[in-house]
Amino acid sequence: MIEAVTFDYWNTLVATSDEILYQRRAEHWLAVLAEAGHDVSLNDVSEAFKGSWRSFREAWHANQQYVTADGVGRVLELLGVPADDGVATTLVEHYGAGALEAELSLAPNVTETLSGLKDAGVRLGIICDVGMTPSTALRAALEQFGVLDRFDHHSFSDDVGVYKPDPAIFAHALAGLGSTPATSAHVGDLRRTDVAGALGVGWTAVRYAGLHDDDGAEDATAEVEADVVIRDHAELPGALGLS
């Protein structure tokens, strides 16, 4: 019997348009840099963002923390902008406040599913790999959606110090939720981190393909599959035998 369920954040709980997110961040960076007297183009920022993303992915795969300050510093380095002229501090603060996020939305039927699970006595948690946007801002977004209080425990990588699929972040969630591997399930979209991570520690793995149907090609994990695959959160209680 499943007693605890944890959720990934991006493309599981929360959806966003990558194109809109990129556009808003680029415009914000251009404005901050221009105000500080740095003449850079949109193409310059775009190429620097790509370089920072590559650096993040390398760190992510190596399970080395790459937090907001690292990402901001890498972009500024690629732009040739000194990191000590106040721009870095400003941008890090803006990311922390969630000022660079595009309009976000919850995945379909998340609110109803979380409420149903809580009513069934299931303890709920979050296990999230954090990138440029810190967990303080991610929690704030969930609070604005009115669902933060549904969760009994949070395991964000910038708090725990490791990324999925490291067993330590799942152990952190397990301790916080007071459950056991046999009675816990994790829901996420990525095969390499969410599915492999949950299976590796003996949890029930649920791959949510409603927003991003990960084929595993990018990470060579096509052979990694969850115990259950769902395309709508409304399917989750039934898939876990909770309805």
N, C-alpha and C positions, 0 to 999 in steps of 0.2 A: 504494500500500500504506500503510495507516494504521500509523504508528509511535508515536503519542502520543494519549492520550485524556484529556480533562479533564472534570470533573463539577461541576455546581452542587451546592449543599449542601441547602438546604431544599426539600422535596418532590421531591428527586432522589436524594440519598444518604440523607437522614434525614427521617423522618416524625414528626409530632407532632399532637396534637389541639389546634386553636386554642382550643376551649372550655376544655379542661383547663389549657392554658398561661395563658390569661387569668385563670382562677379562682385558680391558684396565685400568679401575680404580684400580683393584687389583694389576696389575703389577706396576702401578705408585706408589701406596702406599708402596708396598714392596721395591721399589727402594729408595724412600724418607726415609723410616724407616731404611733401611740398611745403608744409608749414615750417618744417625744420630746415628748409633751404636746400633740399636734395632734389635734383632734377633727374628723375627716372621715368621711363616709359612703361606703359601697360605690358609691353612685350618683355621688358626687363623683369618686371615683377612676376610675370607668368613663368619665365624660365627659372627664376629663383625659387618660386613655389615648387616647381617640378623637382629641382635639386634637393629642396628640403624634404619633400615627400620620399625621394629615394633614400635619403639619410635616415628618415624615420623607419622605413620598411627594413632597412639593414639592421637597425637597432632592435626593432620589433622582433624580427626573426632570431636575432641573437639574444633575446630576452634582456636587453640593456635599456634602462629607462631613458626615454626621449620626451621630456616634458616641454611645457610651453616656452620656457626660457631658451631651451635648446633649439626649438623650431624657429623662434624669432631670431635668435642669434645666427643661425645658419642662413636664413633668408638675407639678413643684413650683410653677412659675410659675402654672399654671392653677388649682392648688389654693390659691394664696395663701400658700404656705409659704416662708419665707426659705431661700435656698439655702446660707446661710453658718452654719447652726446644727448642722452635722455630719450631718444626715440625707442630704444629697446624697452626701457622701463614703461613708457606709455603704452606700447603695444601689448606687453605682457599683462598690464593692468586691464586693458580693454578685453583681452581674451578671458581673463579671470572673471570679468563682469558679464561675460556673454554678449558683449557689444558687437562681435563680429559674426554672430550666427545669423543665418538667413531665417526666413519664416519656417519654423519647424511644425511638424504635426505628429500626432501619435499614429502608430500603425492601426489599421482598421480593427475594431472590436477589442482593442486592448483594455479599455476602461471596464467594459462589461465582464471580460474574462478575468481580470484581476479581482474584481468584486466577487465574482462567483467562486473563485478559488478561496478567497478569504472567508466567505460565508461557509465554505466546506471545511474550514479549520486548517487550511494549508498555510504554512509559513512561506513568505515570499522574500526573495532577495535579488540583487543585481550583481552580476560579475561582468565588468567592463574594462576593456583595454583603452586607455586614454591617450589621445594624441595631442594636437595643438590646444584643444579646449579642455581646461582642467575640470576635475570632478565637481568643484564648487559651482561652476556654471551649468554643468549637466544636471545636478540636483535641482538647481534653481528652475531649470526648464520643466522638470517633472512637477515641481511645486506649482508652477503656473498652470500646468495642465490639470492640476487637482488630483494627481495620483501618487505623489511622493509618499503620502501617509499610508499607502497600501503596502509598502515594503517594510519588512521587519529588520533588514540588514543590507548593507552595501559593501561590496568588495570592488573598489575602483583601483586600477593598477597604480595610479600615482599615490595612493594611500598605502597599498600593500607592498609595492616595490617590485613586483614581477608581473609579467604578462601571461595570459593564457597561451599555450596549454600547460604552463607550469603547475604542478600539483599544489603548490603552496597557496595559490589564489583560491583554488577550490577548497582547500583545507580551512582557509580564512572564512569562507562563506559557511562551511559546515559547522565550524565552531560558533559562528554568530547566530546561526539558525537553530542550533541544537539538534541537528538531525544526523543520520547515518548515510553512507553511500547508497545502501540498498533502498533507502526510503527517499532519495533525493533525485531530482531531475533538473537538467539545464536546457534552456531553450536559446538557440542562437542561429545565425545564418551562415557562419563560416565553418568549413570542414576542418581546416588546420587547427584552429584555436578552440572553437566551441565544441564541435563534435569530438575531435580527437582528445581534447582536454577532459571532457566529461567521461568518455569511455575509458580513458586511461586511469581514472580514479574510481571506477566502478559505479558511476552514476548512470541513470537512464539519460540518453542523449536524444534531444528533439531538434531536428533541423527545421527552422522556419524559413520557407521559401516564398513567402508572400510579397516581399519587397525586393529581395535579391536571391535569385536561385543559383547558388554557388556551384559551379561544375567542377571546381577543384583544379582547373587547368593552370591558373596563375601560380599556385603553390604545389603543383604536382601531387594533389591529394584526392584525385578523382575516385580512388578506391576506398576512401574513408567515408563511411555512411552512418547515419544515426539509427537508433532503434526505431524512431518514428519520424516521418516527414509530414509537415503540415503546411498549408498555404493560407490558412486563416486562423487567427487566434481563437476563434469560436470553436475550432476543432480540438483545442488542447485538452479541456477537461475529459472529453470522451476518449481521446487518444491515451490518456494516462489512467483511464479507468476510474475517473472521479465523478462521472455523471451517470 
